[in-house]
Amino acid sequence: DTGVSQNPRHKITKRGQNVTFRCDPISEHNRLYWYRQTLGQGPEFLTYFQNEAQLEKSRLLSDRFSAERPKGSFSTLEIQRTEQGDSAMYLCASSLAQGASNTEAFFGQGTRLTVV
Amino acid sequence: SQQGEEDPQALSIQEGENATMNCSYKTSINNLQWYRQNSGRGLVHLILIRSNEREKHSGRLRVTLDTSKKSSSLLITASRAADTASYFCVPNQAGTALIFGKGTTLSVSS
């Protein structure tokens, strides 16, 4: 297992375009998280899944953001009608939840989005 | 979900010195986790301490947890330049997401 994989690593897009990022978690992990991080700040939580169920999405930044994990394996994060303020690093993490408790999360290297 | 509040926001020390970072949180937890982020290795889990534990060690790291004061500390002994990074505490309740705060930025100079 190579850990959490995110693709693409870098994405440059024009304002107004839609972008989709993919995250492949560690295979046996049932929880998957999405975060956004800007320079000098900690990771900002966006949403998370347990298997295919999206447990919290109220912190998605706007209705332009959506995420899916259709078969409980990989996940996608889509941003519609991108704005310059969406430029950031988007991080994915996975963990093996034991009951309701979180264990350690493993992070991918992130997708750096630049909106021009 | 809750986030921890790390203190200090920034810390500068010399190689060989010890570094102590503190974390406070607001409501009861199942466990508390510490993470490190540097430019080379991204965001990495360091240590998890459960609510019924008071102290935990891992190599040069020592974590304490005081649930009565809702606080935790991370001690890094004999710091190295490679310890230069941001450190985050993540207090965790059952059934909630992992929420990160602003972190403590540690600079270790040689």
Interface residues (C-beta under 8 A of the other chain):
Chain A: Y33 Y35 Q41 G42 P43 E44 F45 Y48 L55 E56 L91 A93 S95 G99 A100 S101 N102 T103 E104 A105 F106 F107 G108 Q109 G110
Chain B: S1 N30 N31 Q33 Y35 G42 L43 V44 H45 L48 S86 F88 N92 A94 G95 T96 A97 L98 I99 F100 G101 K102 G103
